Each structure stands twice: as structure tokens, then as C-alpha cells.
Amino acid sequence: MASMIVISVTAVPDHVRGALTRWLLEVTPYLYVGTASAKVRDELWHSVSNCIGEGVAVLAHPAANEQGFELRTAGQQRRQAVDFDGLTLIATTVLNHGQEMEKP
């Protein structure tokens, strides 16, 4: 059964954006929305996460849990999805001056 998915990307190669537009609408730059089956969603995510380079990507899709959705992330970013007793919360990392991100 097809369901709505949302993919947000930042600083990804142009070919990744092109691949996403084959299946989803780019409603604003780097934000893709559409309806796809679980197989298509998983294949899209596999392609995006393997070609992300220095970029960042987030996928949100419906799931049978308390919140009604699930998040997947790829790439190094300040915000990390953390499971807290079955709920997905967002933890942020602190940037040190001129240094890489530290894990929370």
C-alpha cells in the first residue's frame, strides 16, 4: 500500500536531486513530498543515503507507532533522532569553535 513520504536533503549532488524528482515533487528547494510504496521508499532511501557525500538527508514516513511516523537520517548533522521509550526525540550536538561535532 502506498503512503506519503517526505525527504529533506541539504548539500547533495545534483544527480541525487534528479533521482528524487522522478518519484517525488520538489515542493521547495531540497524538500520532496510524494506517495510511494514501502519498496520504492526503501529503494529511494538506499540510493540517497549511499550517495549523500558531505550532505544531509532526513526521511519521514508513516509507521505503526505512538507518533504515527518514523524518521531516518543520513550524513553528519547537528540533530540526531533518538529513541526514548518508543518516542522519537531530537537531540542536538554542540559545535565547538573550529572543531567537528561532538556526539551527545
KEMI-254007 format. One record per atom (N, C-alpha, C, O): residue in three letters; x negated, y negated, z. Coordinates in steps of 0.1 Angstrom, whole numbers, padded with zeros to 4 digits. Example, Ala and Ser with C-alpha at 12.3 -4.5 7.8 and 13.67 -1.06 7.14 Angstrom:
BEGIN
REC_tiro_x_y_z
REC_ALA_-0132_0057_0078
REC_ALA_-0123_0045_0078
REC_ALA_-0132_0033_0078
REC_ALA_-0142_0033_0085
REC_SER_-0128_0022_0071
REC_SER_-0137_0011_0071
REC_SER_-0129_0000_0079
REC_SER_-0134_-0011_0080
% end
This chain:
BEGIN
REC_tiro_x_y_z
REC_MET_-0008_0012_0000
REC_MET_0000_0000_0000
REC_MET_-0009_-0012_0000
REC_MET_-0019_-0013_0007
REC_ALA_-0006_-0022_-0008
REC_ALA_-0013_-0034_-0009
REC_ALA_-0010_-0044_0002
REC_ALA_0001_-0044_0007
REC_SER_-0020_-0051_0007
REC_SER_-0018_-0061_0017
REC_SER_-0026_-0074_0015
REC_SER_-0036_-0073_0007
REC_MET_-0023_-0084_0021
REC_MET_-0030_-0097_0019
REC_MET_-0044_-0097_0026
REC_MET_-0045_-0091_0037
REC_ILE_-0054_-0102_0019
REC_ILE_-0067_-0103_0024
REC_ILE_-0072_-0117_0022
REC_ILE_-0068_-0124_0013
REC_VAL_-0081_-0121_0031
REC_VAL_-0088_-0134_0030
REC_VAL_-0103_-0132_0031
REC_VAL_-0107_-0125_0040
REC_ILE_-0111_-0137_0021
REC_ILE_-0125_-0137_0022
REC_ILE_-0131_-0151_0021
REC_ILE_-0127_-0158_0012
REC_SER_-0139_-0154_0030
REC_SER_-0146_-0167_0030
REC_SER_-0161_-0164_0029
REC_SER_-0167_-0156_0036
REC_VAL_-0168_-0171_0019
REC_VAL_-0182_-0169_0017
REC_VAL_-0189_-0183_0017
REC_VAL_-0183_-0193_0014
REC_THR_-0202_-0183_0020
REC_THR_-0210_-0195_0021
REC_THR_-0223_-0192_0015
REC_THR_-0230_-0182_0019
REC_ALA_-0228_-0200_0006
REC_ALA_-0242_-0199_0000
REC_ALA_-0245_-0185_-0005
REC_ALA_-0255_-0178_-0003
REC_VAL_-0235_-0180_-0013
REC_VAL_-0237_-0167_-0020
REC_VAL_-0240_-0169_-0035
REC_VAL_-0238_-0180_-0040
REC_PRO_-0247_-0159_-0041
REC_PRO_-0250_-0160_-0055
REC_PRO_-0237_-0162_-0064
REC_PRO_-0226_-0157_-0060
REC_ASP_-0238_-0169_-0075
REC_ASP_-0227_-0171_-0084
REC_ASP_-0220_-0158_-0088
REC_ASP_-0207_-0158_-0090
REC_HIS_-0227_-0148_-0090
REC_HIS_-0221_-0135_-0095
REC_HIS_-0212_-0129_-0085
REC_HIS_-0202_-0122_-0088
REC_VAL_-0214_-0132_-0072
REC_VAL_-0205_-0127_-0061
REC_VAL_-0192_-0135_-0062
REC_VAL_-0181_-0129_-0061
REC_ARG_-0193_-0148_-0064
REC_ARG_-0181_-0156_-0066
REC_ARG_-0173_-0151_-0078
REC_ARG_-0161_-0150_-0077
REC_GLY_-0180_-0149_-0089
REC_GLY_-0173_-0144_-0101
REC_GLY_-0166_-0131_-0099
REC_GLY_-0155_-0129_-0104
REC_ALA_-0172_-0121_-0092
REC_ALA_-0166_-0108_-0089
REC_ALA_-0154_-0110_-0080
REC_ALA_-0144_-0103_-0083
REC_LEU_-0154_-0119_-0071
REC_LEU_-0143_-0121_-0062
REC_LEU_-0131_-0127_-0070
REC_LEU_-0119_-0123_-0067
REC_THR_-0133_-0136_-0080
REC_THR_-0122_-0142_-0087
REC_THR_-0116_-0132_-0096
REC_THR_-0105_-0135_-0102
REC_ARG_-0121_-0120_-0099
REC_ARG_-0115_-0110_-0107
REC_ARG_-0103_-0104_-0100
REC_ARG_-0093_-0099_-0106
REC_TRP_-0103_-0104_-0086
REC_TRP_-0093_-0098_-0078
REC_TRP_-0085_-0108_-0070
REC_TRP_-0074_-0105_-0066
REC_LEU_-0091_-0119_-0066
REC_LEU_-0085_-0128_-0057
REC_LEU_-0085_-0142_-0063
REC_LEU_-0092_-0146_-0072
REC_LEU_-0076_-0151_-0057
REC_LEU_-0076_-0165_-0061
REC_LEU_-0085_-0173_-0052
REC_LEU_-0086_-0171_-0040
REC_GLU_-0093_-0182_-0058
REC_GLU_-0102_-0191_-0051
REC_GLU_-0094_-0204_-0048
REC_GLU_-0093_-0213_-0056
REC_VAL_-0087_-0204_-0036
REC_VAL_-0078_-0215_-0033
REC_VAL_-0085_-0228_-0030
REC_VAL_-0079_-0239_-0032
REC_THR_-0096_-0227_-0024
REC_THR_-0105_-0238_-0022
REC_THR_-0119_-0233_-0024
REC_THR_-0121_-0220_-0024
REC_PRO_-0129_-0241_-0027
REC_PRO_-0143_-0235_-0029
REC_PRO_-0147_-0226_-0018
REC_PRO_-0147_-0229_-0006
REC_TYR_-0151_-0214_-0022
REC_TYR_-0156_-0203_-0013
REC_TYR_-0145_-0197_-0004
REC_TYR_-0149_-0189_0005
REC_LEU_-0133_-0199_-0006
REC_LEU_-0122_-0193_0001
REC_LEU_-0113_-0185_-0008
REC_LEU_-0107_-0191_-0017
REC_TYR_-0112_-0172_-0007
REC_TYR_-0105_-0163_-0016
REC_TYR_-0093_-0157_-0009
REC_TYR_-0095_-0152_0002
REC_VAL_-0081_-0156_-0015
REC_VAL_-0069_-0151_-0009
REC_VAL_-0063_-0142_-0020
REC_VAL_-0063_-0146_-0032
REC_GLY_-0057_-0131_-0016
REC_GLY_-0050_-0122_-0025
REC_GLY_-0045_-0110_-0019
REC_GLY_-0046_-0108_-0007
REC_THR_-0038_-0102_-0027
REC_THR_-0033_-0089_-0023
REC_THR_-0040_-0078_-0030
REC_THR_-0042_-0078_-0042
REC_ALA_-0045_-0068_-0022
REC_ALA_-0052_-0057_-0027
REC_ALA_-0050_-0045_-0019
REC_ALA_-0046_-0046_-0007
REC_SER_-0052_-0033_-0025
REC_SER_-0051_-0021_-0017
REC_SER_-0063_-0019_-0008
REC_SER_-0073_-0026_-0010
REC_ALA_-0062_-0010_0001
REC_ALA_-0073_-0008_0010
REC_ALA_-0086_-0004_0003
REC_ALA_-0097_-0008_0007
REC_LYS_-0084_0004_-0007
REC_LYS_-0096_0009_-0015
REC_LYS_-0103_-0003_-0022
REC_LYS_-0115_-0004_-0022
REC_VAL_-0095_-0011_-0029
REC_VAL_-0100_-0023_-0036
REC_VAL_-0107_-0032_-0026
REC_VAL_-0118_-0038_-0028
REC_ARG_-0100_-0035_-0014
REC_ARG_-0106_-0043_-0004
REC_ARG_-0119_-0038_0001
REC_ARG_-0129_-0046_0002
REC_ASP_-0120_-0025_0004
REC_ASP_-0133_-0019_0009
REC_ASP_-0143_-0020_-0002
REC_ASP_-0155_-0023_0001
REC_GLU_-0140_-0018_-0015
REC_GLU_-0150_-0019_-0025
REC_GLU_-0155_-0033_-0027
REC_GLU_-0167_-0036_-0029
REC_LEU_-0145_-0043_-0027
REC_LEU_-0149_-0057_-0027
REC_LEU_-0159_-0061_-0016
REC_LEU_-0169_-0067_-0018
REC_TRP_-0155_-0057_-0004
REC_TRP_-0164_-0060_0008
REC_TRP_-0177_-0053_0006
REC_TRP_-0187_-0059_0010
REC_HIS_-0178_-0041_0002
REC_HIS_-0191_-0034_0000
REC_HIS_-0199_-0042_-0010
REC_HIS_-0211_-0044_-0008
REC_SER_-0193_-0047_-0021
REC_SER_-0201_-0054_-0031
REC_SER_-0206_-0068_-0025
REC_SER_-0217_-0071_-0027
REC_VAL_-0197_-0075_-0018
REC_VAL_-0200_-0088_-0013
REC_VAL_-0211_-0086_-0002
REC_VAL_-0221_-0093_-0002
REC_SER_-0210_-0077_0007
REC_SER_-0219_-0075_0018
REC_SER_-0233_-0071_0013
REC_SER_-0243_-0073_0020
REC_ASN_-0233_-0063_0002
REC_ASN_-0246_-0059_-0003
REC_ASN_-0254_-0069_-0011
REC_ASN_-0266_-0068_-0013
REC_CYS_-0246_-0079_-0016
REC_CYS_-0252_-0090_-0025
REC_CYS_-0253_-0103_-0018
REC_CYS_-0255_-0113_-0025
REC_ILE_-0251_-0104_-0005
REC_ILE_-0249_-0116_0002
REC_ILE_-0262_-0125_0002
REC_ILE_-0261_-0137_0002
REC_GLY_-0273_-0119_0001
REC_GLY_-0286_-0127_0001
REC_GLY_-0287_-0135_0014
REC_GLY_-0286_-0129_0025
REC_GLU_-0289_-0148_0013
REC_GLU_-0290_-0156_0025
REC_GLU_-0277_-0162_0030
REC_GLU_-0276_-0170_0039
REC_GLY_-0266_-0158_0023
REC_GLY_-0253_-0163_0026
REC_GLY_-0246_-0156_0037
REC_GLY_-0252_-0148_0044
REC_VAL_-0233_-0160_0039
REC_VAL_-0225_-0155_0050
REC_VAL_-0211_-0152_0044
REC_VAL_-0207_-0159_0035
REC_ALA_-0205_-0141_0049
REC_ALA_-0192_-0138_0044
REC_ALA_-0183_-0133_0056
REC_ALA_-0188_-0126_0065
REC_VAL_-0170_-0135_0055
REC_VAL_-0161_-0131_0065
REC_VAL_-0148_-0126_0058
REC_VAL_-0143_-0132_0048
REC_LEU_-0144_-0114_0062
REC_LEU_-0132_-0108_0056
REC_LEU_-0121_-0106_0067
REC_LEU_-0125_-0102_0078
REC_ALA_-0109_-0111_0065
REC_ALA_-0098_-0109_0074
REC_ALA_-0087_-0101_0066
REC_ALA_-0083_-0105_0055
REC_HIS_-0082_-0090_0073
REC_HIS_-0072_-0082_0067
REC_HIS_-0063_-0076_0077
REC_HIS_-0067_-0075_0089
REC_PRO_-0050_-0073_0074
REC_PRO_-0041_-0068_0084
REC_PRO_-0046_-0054_0089
REC_PRO_-0053_-0046_0083
REC_ALA_-0043_-0052_0102
REC_ALA_-0046_-0040_0109
REC_ALA_-0036_-0036_0119
REC_ALA_-0028_-0045_0124
REC_ALA_-0035_-0024_0123
REC_ALA_-0025_-0019_0133
REC_ALA_-0031_-0021_0147
REC_ALA_-0035_-0011_0153
REC_ASN_-0033_-0033_0151
REC_ASN_-0038_-0036_0164
REC_ASN_-0030_-0047_0171
REC_ASN_-0020_-0052_0165
REC_GLU_-0033_-0051_0183
REC_GLU_-0026_-0061_0190
REC_GLU_-0025_-0074_0183
REC_GLU_-0015_-0081_0183
REC_GLN_-0036_-0078_0177
REC_GLN_-0037_-0091_0170
REC_GLN_-0031_-0091_0156
REC_GLN_-0027_-0101_0150
REC_GLY_-0030_-0079_0150
REC_GLY_-0024_-0077_0137
REC_GLY_-0034_-0079_0125
REC_GLY_-0030_-0078_0114
REC_PHE_-0046_-0081_0128
REC_PHE_-0056_-0083_0118
REC_PHE_-0070_-0078_0123
REC_PHE_-0072_-0076_0135
REC_GLU_-0079_-0076_0114
REC_GLU_-0093_-0072_0117
REC_GLU_-0102_-0081_0109
REC_GLU_-0099_-0086_0098
REC_LEU_-0114_-0084_0115
REC_LEU_-0124_-0092_0109
REC_LEU_-0136_-0084_0106
REC_LEU_-0140_-0075_0114
REC_ARG_-0143_-0087_0095
REC_ARG_-0156_-0081_0092
REC_ARG_-0165_-0093_0088
REC_ARG_-0160_-0102_0082
REC_THR_-0177_-0092_0092
REC_THR_-0187_-0103_0089
REC_THR_-0199_-0097_0082
REC_THR_-0203_-0085_0085
REC_ALA_-0206_-0105_0074
REC_ALA_-0219_-0101_0068
REC_ALA_-0228_-0114_0067
REC_ALA_-0223_-0125_0066
REC_GLY_-0241_-0111_0069
REC_GLY_-0250_-0123_0069
REC_GLY_-0252_-0128_0083
REC_GLY_-0245_-0125_0092
REC_GLN_-0263_-0136_0084
REC_GLN_-0266_-0142_0097
REC_GLN_-0259_-0155_0099
REC_GLN_-0260_-0164_0091
REC_GLN_-0251_-0155_0109
REC_GLN_-0243_-0167_0112
REC_GLN_-0242_-0170_0127
REC_GLN_-0245_-0162_0135
REC_ARG_-0237_-0182_0130
REC_ARG_-0236_-0186_0144
REC_ARG_-0225_-0179_0151
REC_ARG_-0226_-0177_0164
REC_ARG_-0215_-0176_0144
REC_ARG_-0203_-0169_0151
REC_ARG_-0203_-0154_0148
REC_ARG_-0204_-0150_0137
REC_GLN_-0201_-0147_0159
REC_GLN_-0200_-0132_0158
REC_GLN_-0187_-0127_0163
REC_GLN_-0183_-0132_0174
REC_ALA_-0181_-0118_0156
REC_ALA_-0169_-0112_0161
REC_ALA_-0172_-0102_0172
REC_ALA_-0181_-0093_0169
REC_VAL_-0166_-0103_0184
REC_VAL_-0169_-0094_0195
REC_VAL_-0157_-0087_0200
REC_VAL_-0146_-0094_0202
REC_ASP_-0157_-0074_0202
REC_ASP_-0145_-0067_0207
REC_ASP_-0145_-0068_0222
REC_ASP_-0155_-0065_0229
REC_PHE_-0134_-0073_0227
REC_PHE_-0132_-0075_0242
REC_PHE_-0119_-0068_0246
REC_PHE_-0108_-0073_0244
REC_ASP_-0120_-0055_0250
REC_ASP_-0109_-0047_0254
REC_ASP_-0098_-0046_0243
REC_ASP_-0086_-0048_0246
REC_GLY_-0103_-0045_0231
REC_GLY_-0093_-0043_0220
REC_GLY_-0090_-0056_0213
REC_GLY_-0083_-0055_0202
REC_LEU_-0094_-0067_0218
REC_LEU_-0091_-0080_0211
REC_LEU_-0104_-0085_0205
REC_LEU_-0115_-0084_0211
REC_THR_-0103_-0091_0193
REC_THR_-0115_-0097_0187
REC_THR_-0116_-0111_0191
REC_THR_-0107_-0119_0189
REC_LEU_-0127_-0114_0197
REC_LEU_-0130_-0128_0201
REC_LEU_-0143_-0133_0193
REC_LEU_-0150_-0124_0188
REC_ILE_-0145_-0145_0193
REC_ILE_-0156_-0151_0185
REC_ILE_-0166_-0156_0195
REC_ILE_-0163_-0165_0203
REC_ALA_-0179_-0151_0195
REC_ALA_-0190_-0156_0203
REC_ALA_-0199_-0165_0194
REC_ALA_-0202_-0161_0183
REC_THR_-0203_-0176_0199
REC_THR_-0212_-0184_0192
REC_THR_-0226_-0183_0197
REC_THR_-0228_-0181_0209
REC_THR_-0236_-0185_0189
REC_THR_-0250_-0184_0193
REC_THR_-0255_-0198_0194
REC_THR_-0250_-0207_0187
REC_VAL_-0266_-0200_0202
REC_VAL_-0272_-0213_0203
REC_VAL_-0284_-0214_0194
REC_VAL_-0292_-0205_0194
REC_LEU_-0285_-0226_0187
REC_LEU_-0296_-0228_0179
REC_LEU_-0307_-0236_0186
REC_LEU_-0304_-0247_0192
REC_ASN_-0319_-0231_0187
REC_ASN_-0330_-0238_0193
REC_ASN_-0336_-0247_0182
REC_ASN_-0335_-0244_0170
REC_HIS_-0342_-0257_0186
REC_HIS_-0348_-0267_0177
REC_HIS_-0359_-0260_0168
REC_HIS_-0369_-0256_0173
REC_GLY_-0356_-0259_0155
REC_GLY_-0366_-0253_0146
REC_GLY_-0368_-0238_0147
REC_GLY_-0377_-0233_0140
REC_GLN_-0360_-0231_0154
REC_GLN_-0361_-0217_0156
REC_GLN_-0349_-0210_0151
REC_GLN_-0339_-0216_0148
REC_GLU_-0350_-0196_0149
REC_GLU_-0339_-0188_0144
REC_GLU_-0329_-0187_0155
REC_GLU_-0331_-0190_0167
REC_MET_-0317_-0182_0151
REC_MET_-0306_-0180_0161
REC_MET_-0310_-0169_0171
REC_MET_-0316_-0159_0167
REC_GLU_-0305_-0171_0183
REC_GLU_-0306_-0160_0193
REC_GLU_-0293_-0153_0194
REC_GLU_-0282_-0159_0193
REC_LYS_-0294_-0140_0197
REC_LYS_-0281_-0132_0199
REC_LYS_-0275_-0136_0213
REC_LYS_-0282_-0139_0223
REC_PRO_-0262_-0136_0214
REC_PRO_-0255_-0139_0227
REC_PRO_-0257_-0128_0237
REC_PRO_-0252_-0129_0248
% end
